[in-house]
Amino acid sequence: MVEDNKQKKAKPNPTPKPGRRSWLRRLGSVFKWMFILGLMGVLFAGGAVGGYIASIVKDDPVRSGKLIHEEIEKNDVTGFAYFRDGSPIGQLRTEEDRRLVQYKDIPQVILDAVVSIEDNDFYTHPGVDFRGTLRAVKQKLLNEPVQTGGSTLTQQLARRVFLNLDRTEDRKVKEILLALRLERFLTKEEIITAYLNKVPFGNGASGYNLFGIKAAAKGIFGIDQLDKINIAQAAYLAGLPQLPSSYSAFKGTGEFNEAAFKRAVERQQLVLRRMLEENKITSEEYREALAFDIKGSLAPRTQKAYVTYPYLMLETERQATAILLSMENAKSDTDAGAAENAPSAASANNSSQAFEDARRKLMTGGYRVYTTIDKKVYSAMHSVSEDSSNFTPDSKTKGKEQTAGMMIDNKSGAILGMIEGRDFNIEQMNYATQMIRQPGSTMKPIAAYLPALEAGLIQPAGILDDAPMVMKDGEKGFHIPKNANNRYQGLVTARYALNNSLNLPALKLFNEKVGIKNAWAFARKLGITTLEDKDDYAQTGVLGGLTHGVSVEELTNAYSAIGNGGVFNDAYMIDKIVDAAGHIVYQHKAEPATVFSPQTAYLMTDMLRTVITDGTGSTVKSSYKHFQDIPIVGKTGSTQNYGDVWFMGYTPDVTLGMWVGYKEQINTLEGKTQRKQAQALWSKVMNAVIDRRPELFETKTFSKPEGIVKRTVSAYSGKLPTDLTDKFTTDLFNEKYVPTDSDDGIAQATYISYKGVNYIPQEGTPEDFLKDKVVVKRDKPIQELVKELLDAFKGMKEHEPLEYYMPEDARTDMPTEVDPRFDDGAAPQAPARVSVSYATGKAVVTFTPSHSADVVGYRLYRSLDGVSYQKQAVLSAGDGSTFYSGTPASSGAIFYVVAVDVAGHESSSERVGAPTPEPSPSPDNTLPPGLGLPEGEPTPGSGEQPGGLLPGADAGVDPGTVADPGTGAVDPGMIIVQPGGEGTEVDTD
């Protein structure tokens, strides 16, 4: 009980008084909850921001350091083309000019100017200037009049390399994150170098869009080396990237823009102030920079290369692209183990997409393309093609008379210059390299004479028969080719045939001696790539009847092998290609191929020399100005109806090929001026090039190789003369092929003529109609030719009369068949309408021929006393119906004419006379065949025939010397008296 009382006393008071300690505890609790709530708010806000950022960048890849380096180092770089001497042709086709620079080559003044105006904390911030970013946010939120972007150089670089240039909030977040990542993997030097290589600077003086500080210095101030930039210019350039289109002093055409220039100067002055504030320049330098004449230091306006040299730049681009694509294809095939099947540059165009990819690579890869084009040669050639007075006026229906030319160095195959066309604005196709046209007679040396000379089938003094060939012509039946002069001249020398561009001798070489397939195989070795398999059946291919034709480049290239002694070098225009790092990625390698011997080349050269001095090259002969110093040779060519005209000519050093025509081959050239235009332009171009680049023509003669000799041979067979030979020709020979056989081209024979053809007489044929003379033996006798012609006529809708196709020397042909006429057992029908008239006092007796089929000829009898008659002359059947008696009018002679058959029977006849002669019109001065006089029948040796020289004439002009027109010098193979009369002009080939 006592204990219970104690416990009751000890019980505390029910409500104690609060103290200071409990108050602090409550305050701490409040702060605790505020912290918790604040932390939760921060975490919530951070989560929201993080979620927002995550939503923005969720599709962006996480870029590795390697990828960042690769993308930063990836730059489009402008390519350039250069002439043969290293001087620039111009910038490869693009609207941009991009040139790379390394950090070590950027002067400090440029770095200071850029950093001062764009990012003055560049060297200290981690890629993002947070103060600047917040400032930019505040300016935007408050819509302040002056707003700054807040982007650092690193952010600008990140945006340009990895992002698009759209101004969005999303992009800004990505830009910041990328900038922070770039700073992890790149140095400050790498960042500012990449920036200065990639940012735009507006247009340059040539109108190109400039990217990178090096391109800007060149395009705006014409300065190649950045260390030549002064403070004023550095500040001007540093101010441009902010708004290049607004500050560009030049328009897209290169024209000066005054308003934009003023804005750029104001921006430059701001840059200079910032540089001064950042202590990058002194006050004195600042004043000097402000005083500098920045306008006066601007580059002068220049034309883009595609304006100055449009054809050449396109051709350079096309060929360089083909080379890059070929190299890429070859590399791919090598990797696949098939390097031997790598396609050539010529086949690179097969894939249009692959070709376009290669072209893009060329345009943006910083390649430098070095060509073989000689600037002076190219300029000289274009001085001719760009002078409209050298051409006929434009036609409303045909358009502009076009031309193309190509000059090639014989020894290397390098293309020195070209004429690609007359007006790039009208036609962008390169007529010299891309156009394919029929070559006409310029193919004769390539596919006929050269292979024949090389095989020993012909020599310049060799004999060819300019007589018709009957060719099958598919559904049309038959085709009989003609010469341009509408004549067949019979047996001629090879030199004469080429001089006058006779078609039939060339066709016979091509079809019968060389063979079509062999001829085309030879042409392919000389770089003719446009031939098709079906051309193996083109009988007239040597005249230009090809499936496609040839290009000016390839035909000129083929001729250059002759000038190079038979060694062919494939023509080329791209010498080397250097990449942006300075490595040579392509270097042309010559692959010379000996196609024919130096002796063949020399003989062909000498034959082509007389084409100019004595043949169809008359316009070149009269207009070329340098015969005394620089020898030339060449060949003319034209296609049917003159749709194309050509001249291929060369000196010992260079070959020049020229073509003239219209864009559409159906539009033909008319009149002598147009038809000789290729020769005229060839001469003008060659004269101009020699005047401007005489050092190209250092070789003054065509060098004669060993094994060339001069011999005199029979002009009937080209073989060694015999006692029977009465006509000779002297010319050059390849010693290997000097003839050793004796002349078998002529023989003594008795024959009778019928319709211009010689036959073996039948037994009993009257002797007064027989001839016993020297006759010519040819590969195809005239009798056989006549049969072929008559058979062909049956399958032809149109043809000339048989007499048109008879060679001019047909009357001297060796008979091989018996006279087809047979005696019918009766006297022949008498000739009718016999009459006599007098011209210049001499009797001319005419009659209507007998209708009897067995008549071999006619006899003219004359009486001076009216009683006794004597035979005065005979006339073979088919040789006309007129006797030119020569009897004077004063004689009072009486005549009669009888027909004589194959058995010698005579017909009756009425007598005619003219006691009182009356004048009648003079007959043609040229007596027709069978004039009726004993001396009227031609013989092989009576006068000059095609391909021959007067007996004993010397032909001693060597190649390499050109006889001056009018000196009378005699050339090998030259014809002293041409068939058909002296001075007959050959208008075409």
C-alpha positions, 0 to 999 in steps of 0.5 A: 500500500505504501508502494501504491502511494509512491507510484501515485506520487510519481506520475507526471503532469498530464500536459507539459509546456512546448520547447524550442527543440520541437519547433526546429524539428517541425521546420526540418520536416517542412524542408524535407518534404519540400526537398522531396517534392522539389526533387520529384519535380526536377526528376519529373522535368528531367524525365520530360526533357529527356523523353523529349530529347529521346523522341527527337533523336530516337531515329538518329544512329549513334555515330562512331568516331570512325564514321565521324572521321569518314564523313568529315573527310568526305568532300566534293572537290572541283576537277580541272582539265589542262592543255598539253603544256599544262595551262588550264582549259578550265573547270570540269562541268559543275556549277560549283567550285570546291578546292581542299586546303590543309590546316597547315596551309591556312594562314592565321589571319584567316583563322582569326577572322573566322573565329572572331566573327563566328565563334570567339570561344571556339578554342575553349568551349566543348562544342556548344556555347551554353551562354550563347545558346541561352542568349539566343533562346531569350532573344527568340522568346522576347522577340528582340530586334537583334537575334544571334544564332548561338551556333558554334563552328562545331555545331555549324559543321555538324549541321552541314555534314550530318543534318539538313539545313532546315531551321527547326527546333528538332534540328537544333537539339540534334545539332547540339548533341552532334557537336558535343560528340564531334568534340570527343573525336576531332581536334579543334584543328580538324574541326576548323579545317573541315569547316573552312573546306565545306562552307559556301562563300557565294559566287565567284567572278566566273559565276561558279558557286564557291565552297571552301576558303581556297575556292573563295580566295581564287574565285573572288580575288583570283588568289591561288595561295592563301598566304597571299590573302591580307587582313582586309580580304580575310575579313571580307571572306570570313563574313560571307558564310553567314548569308552567302547569297546576300553578300555575293559580289558576283551573280551566277553569270559572273556579273558584278552585283553592286548592292550585294557588294556593299552589304558584304563590305559592311559585314567585312567592317563588322568582322574587322571590329570583332578582330580588333576587340579580340586583339587579333589585330592592332589599331593600325592594322584595323585602319589599314584594312578599312582603307584597303581598296577591296573592290579593286582587288576583286578578280576580273569577270571570266567566262566558264570553261564550258563557255570558252571551250564548250566542245573540248570540255564535253569531250574531255569529260566524256573520255575521262569518264569512260577511262574511270569507268573502264578502270573501275570495271577492270578492278571489279573483274580483277577482284572476281578473277577475270581481269582478262575480260575487263571492258575497254574504255570504248565499251564503257558507255554500255551502262548508262547508270554506271557511266553517270556514276563515273561522271559524277565521280569525275566531277566531284572527286577533284580530278585533274585531267591532262589532255594532249590538246595543243592550245595553239593548234586548237585555236588555229583550227577554230579560227578557220571553223569559226569564220563564217566567210569560209562557209556557204550561207546557211540554208533554210531547208538544210541548215548550217554547213557543218565541218569536223577536223582532227589533227594527230601526231603521227609518232605518238597518236596524240590528238593535237587539236580538233574541230568538233562542229561550228556552233555548240548552241545549235549542235552539241554532238562532237562531229569529229569523234561521235559522228559516223559517216560514209568515208567515200573514196578515202577508204581506197588507200586503207582497204585496197591499195595499202593491203595490196601493196603490202602483199605485193599484189600491186605496185605503183606501176602495176596495171589495173583494168578500169573496166566495168564489174557486174555485181549482184545486188540482192532483190534489185538484180545487178549493179554496175558501178561507175566512175565519177567521170562517167568513163571507163579508161581501160588498162591504167597504172595503180598510181593513175587510178588513185590519182584520179580516184577511179572506182573500178580499179579500187573495187577490183583490188578490194574484191578480187585481189585482196579480198573483202575479209582480208581488207577489213581485217587490215582496216581493223588493225588501223583502228577502224572499229565501226565495221560489222560482220555484214560488211564482209559482204559489202562489195562496194565497201571500199567506196564507202558502202558500209553498214555504219561508216567511220568517224573523223577520228578513226579515219584520220588515225588510220592515215597517221599510220602511213605517215608513221612508216606503217606503225599504228598508235591508237589515237588518244586525247587523255594523257593522264588523270591525277586525283585530289591527293596528287596521285596519278590514277591513269597514265596513257601507255603507247602500244605501237603496232607495226601493221605494214612495212616502211616500204609500203608506207613510202610507196603509198605516201608517194602515190598520195603525193601525186593525188595532189600534184596530178590528181583530184587534190587540185584545190589543195595544190592551189591553196596550200602555202608551204610546199617549199618547206613542208611536204604534204600528201593526201586523198580526196573522198566524196559519197553519193550525190555529195552528201559528204566530202573528205580530205585526209592528208599528212606531213611527216609529222602530223595527219589532218583529216577534214569532213564537210557536210550537213547534219543530215546526210540526205542534204547534199553539197552543191556546186564546185565550191561546196564539193571542194570544201573539204580540200579548201578547209584542209588547206586553210587549217594546215596553213593556220597551224603551220603559221602558229606552231611551225615547230611541230613540223620539224621533218622536212622530207618523207624519209625513204627506207632501204629497199625502194628502187626505180624501174621501167616496165611495160605499160601493158602488164607492169612486167619487164619489157620485151621486143614487142613492148612499145609503151613503158612506165617508170615508177618506184617499187618495193625491191621485194616485188620488182617484176621478174617475168616478161611482158605478157600483156600484149601479143600479135594477132589477126582479128576482126572487129564487130561492134567495138569488140575484137574476134577471131575471124572465121575461115573465109572472112574477107581479108580486107576486114582483118587486122594483124596488129599488136593487141592487149591481153587483159584479165577479163577479155572484152568478149567475156565482159560483153556477155556478162553485161548482156546477161545482167541487162536482163535483170536490170530495170535501168542501165546504160547502152552497151557502148557506155560500158566499153573501156576506151581501149576496148579496140586493142583487146586480144580476141578470145572468141570466134566471130559469132556471125555465120554465112546465110548463103545469100548475098547481103541486103544492100545498104540504103540511102547512100549519099555524098556531101562535102564539108570544107571541100572533102567528100563525106559518104553516108548510108543506112546499114544493111539489115543482114545479120552476117554482114562483116562490113562495108566497102567504099568504091570511087571512080574519078572518070565515071568508068573504072572504080577502085576500093577506097576504104572499108568500115567494119560492121558496128563501127558507124555508117560514114566514110570520110573519103578525103576526095576534093569536091573538084574531082567530080568523083562518083561513089558507091557502097556495098555490104560484105558478108562473112563469106565475102559476098557483096551486095548491090549498090546505087552510085552517088556523085555530086558534080556540083557540090553544095556545102554542108555542115562541118562534121565533128572534129573528132572522127568517130570509131571506124572512120574508114581511113586505113590509118584510123584504127588504133593500136596499142602503141599509137599515142599514150594510153592510161597509165603509160608514159611516152617511150623513154620518158624519165620519171624521177621525182622522189617523195618528200619533194613537191614539184612546184605547179607549172614547172613541168616536172614529171612524176612517177606514173604521171600521164602525159596525154590523158584519154579523152583529151588533155586538160579534162577536169575531174570535178569529183573523185 
